[in-house]
């Protein structure tokens, strides 16, 4: 029989509660079958929850609290997750906005789009139409509200220092209307200057560089070890294993050295913004 693989509780909210459920169940000396008894749920369903593959429904949360004597813990967490689902963020992303608020510095790299904290409403709506054309309009607007709520971070006096890196393709190659891109680029320039933040550009002529595949956000904290957030189209994960975080740190520093200097990067963005603005005015 293969060794049991414990869920990584740090990767997502369902994984966290699944790991906690397994811990409490085993501490109580119960098997999956014994815990499932009387719950109207099957053993395989319960096992999937413990592995972080399924969200715990409210009826099972109440049953688990009763059988495990956890004083309403799982029911309260279900209610918290239900509320969080209305924030406009996917389940796997729910921890990130809070981590951003607690961070002393944010350093992020995105090869394909402007990072979420830098996006305007219309830029994000345009991305949503291209990346999820079947998404209902009301869901898109929910996500827009969530994205803009994250951007309130910039208004805080104790906001983290920010350093971002994107490719020139992000600046010049997005398939969005010129007016939308002009406003997005102007917003980035204004934001970087107003907050004394930095955004660098990897030139289009630089074909190979560190962290070429996939985005990364490095978060440092005053009283906790640094973390890395990495995300794909459908999921994301928090990386806290020190050697892996160190490797991300090393590659990000090399990527920073590959990019245009901050002043040259802002100049490139301003020039692209003027071009988009001219195109938008010519089209009116």
WOCORNOR-V206885 format. One record per pair of residues at least 24 apart in sequence whose C-alpha atoms are under 7 Angstrom apart, sorted by the first residue. I is the first residue (numbers start at 1). J is the second residue. If there is no record, write none. Layout:
I_J, I_J
This chain:
7_51, 7_52, 10_238, 11_237, 11_238, 12_92, 12_237, 13_91, 13_92, 14_52, 14_54, 14_55, 15_51, 15_52, 18_49, 18_50, 18_51, 18_52, 19_50, 21_50, 22_50, 24_68, 25_68, 28_68, 39_63, 87_146, 88_142, 88_143, 88_145, 88_146, 89_143, 89_146, 92_235, 92_236, 93_236, 97_150, 101_153, 102_221, 103_160, 103_219, 103_220, 103_221, 104_160, 104_161, 104_220, 104_221, 104_222, 105_160, 105_161, 105_162, 105_219, 105_220, 106_160, 106_161, 106_162, 106_163, 106_217, 106_218, 106_219, 106_220, 107_162, 107_163, 107_164, 107_217, 107_218, 107_219, 108_163, 108_164, 108_165, 108_216, 108_217, 108_218, 109_164, 109_165, 109_166, 109_215, 109_216, 109_217, 110_165, 110_166, 110_215, 110_216, 111_166, 111_167, 111_214, 111_215, 112_170, 113_170, 114_166, 114_170, 116_147, 117_150, 117_151, 118_188, 119_184, 120_184, 122_180, 123_180, 123_184, 126_176, 161_197, 162_197, 162_198, 163_197, 163_198, 163_199, 164_198, 164_199, 164_200, 165_199, 165_200, 165_201, 166_200, 166_201, 166_202, 167_201, 167_202, 167_203, 167_204, 168_201, 168_202, 168_203, 168_204, 169_204, 171_269, 172_272, 178_276, 178_277, 178_279, 178_280, 179_276, 179_277, 179_280, 181_276, 182_273, 182_276, 182_277, 185_269, 185_273, 186_273, 189_266, 198_262, 199_262, 200_259, 200_260, 200_261, 200_262, 200_265, 201_259, 201_260, 201_265, 202_258, 202_259, 202_260, 203_259, 203_260, 209_255, 210_251, 210_254, 210_255, 211_251
